[in-house]
Amino acid sequence: MSANKLAKSELGRRVKWAGLGLGLLLIGCSPAPTASVSATQAASSSPLMQANANLGQSLQITAQAPIGKKVIQLEVAKTPQEQEIGLMGRTSLADDRGMLFIFSPARPTQFWMKNTLINLDMIFLYKGVVKAIAVNVPPCTSDPCATYGSTRDAIDQVIELRGGRSTDLGLKVGDRVPVQFLKTGRSAQN
């Protein structure tokens, strides 16, 4: 084989291996699917997210929703990072508190309970109407974690409440839950 052909062969082999390496790197760095999220969110395999999830997060209350005869104060998880952490790491959730996740555009959405310490209710909404409720969902203790939600129906909002709270409030599929956004936020610690 001539030196020229040998050099081309070596170059081709290196390009092939470089392409394979780049492909594996890209696969390893793929983000978690955004249609399946939660604090619950089908999130975080990254060490940073797991560290944050262990601490929990408290977001400002920037929305509220009347459910039954009660008004639930909602922390709004706006960024992908806030949605990935959700209510992970929380040890309690008051009866009048919850977390809102917004999906635009609306899409089938599933949540899981990875790194979540308390039972939660998940209320899946489309245009303010309850499409599904996952009641008193326990923390995930196995791998893979079970998922909750809709694989077919478009969902544009999910509200998470303390486990069993949606039943206490008499919430049913088909009920209207109009989320109202507040002009100014309040501390979630109140």
N, C-alpha and C positions, 0 to 999 in steps of 0.2 A: 504494500500500500504506500502511496506517495506521501511525503510529509504534508502536502497541502490537504489531501483527503483525510489524513490522520488528525490534523488540526481541526478540520470541519467536524469530524466525528466527535472529537473531544468537546468542542464548543456545543454541539447539539446535545450531548449527554449532560453537560452542565446546565444548559438552558432548561432541559426537561426536569432535572432535579430542583432547580431554582423555582420553576413553576409549581412543582408538587409541594415544595416547602411553603411557598406563598399561599397556595390553596389551603393547606392544613392550618396555617396561621390564621387565615381569614375565618375558617370554620370555627376554630377555637375562640375567636373574639366576637362571635355573633351575639347580638343582644337577645335577651329573653323576648318571646313574642309579645307584642303589645296588646293583642286581642285577648290574651289570657293573663290577667294580672291580679295581684292582690298582696295584701298584707299577710297576710292573707294573700296578697298578690303573688301570682306565679312569678316570683322574682328571683332573686338574688342568689346567684351562685358566686358572685364576686365577694372577696374578703371584705372590702369596704362596706358593701351593703349588709353583709352578715354582722359586721361590727356595729353598724348603725341600728340594725334591727334588734340587736340584743339590748340596746339602750332604750329603744322605743323612740317615738317622736311625738311632740305636741305641736300641732299647727294652730294658727289663728282660726277662730270661729268666724267664718265669713258667709255663712248661709244658715237657713233654718227651714224646717219642714213640719207642717202640722200633720200629725198622725193620730187619728182618733181625736181625743179631747186634749192631747198634749202637743206642745211644740218642742221639737227636737232641735237642739243647737248642733250645727254641723261644722266640723273641721273640714276644709276642702283640700284634698290632695291634688295639687295642680300640675306639678312637674313629674316627669317619668320617675325620678328618684323618689319623690314623696309617695307616688303611687306604688312603687316597688316595696317600700317599707310599710306603708299603710298602718295597720294597728299591730304590727309585729312588736314583740317585746313588752307590750302593755300588760299590766297585772290586773287592771280593772277598767271599767267604763261605766260612768254614771248613767242612770236611767234616762236622763234628758240630754244625753250626748251621743254623737255618732260621727262617722266619717263619710264624706261624699267623694265619689270618683266620677269624673266626667269623661265621656268618650265621644269625640267628634272627629270624623263622622261616626254615627251609630253603627254598631257591628255586633255579631255574636261575641259574647264575653263570658269567660270562665275565671273563677277565682280559686285559690287553694289556701290552706291554712299553715303553710310552712313558717316556722319560727313564731307562731302565734301561741300565746300562753293561755288565752281565755276563750270560751265558747262565744261564737258570734252568730247573729242573724244577718243574712245578706238579702237585700231587697233590690231586685233587678227591674229597672224602669225604662219605659220608652215614651217620650213626650208626656211625662208626668203620670203615666198609668202603670200600675204594678203588673209586670209580666210573669214574674216568678219570685218565690221566696224560699230561701234555704234557711231552715229554722234550727237554732241551737247547734250549729256545726262545731264539732270539737276540734281542738288543735290536731295537727298532723303528727302521727307517731310512727309512720312507716314511710318507706321510700319505694316507689313514687307516692306522692301525696294524691289523695282523691281531689277531684275538681268539682266545682259547683257552678251552675249557671246555665246558659243557653248556648248550644252549638248551632242553632238555626235562627232564633229570633234576634232582630236588631235591638241592641240595648244602648241607651245614651247616658244613663246614670246608674250608679249602684250606691246604695246607702248601707253601711254596716252599723249594726246596733249590738248592744249587749245580748248575749245568747238568751233566747226566749222572750225578748222584749216585744217583737212584732206580734206574738200571740197575746201577750198582756194587753196590747193596744188594740186588739181585734182586727188587725190588718189582714186583708185577703187579696188574692189575685183579682185584678179588675178595678181595685180601688184607685182613686186619684191621690197622688202625693205631690202637691205643687211646691217645688223647692223655690225659696225666695232668697235672693242674694242680698246681703247687707251692705250698706254704703261704707261702713267702717268695720274693721275686724275687732274681735275681742280675744283676749288671752284664753286658751283652752283650759287654763288652770282655775278659772272662776267657777 
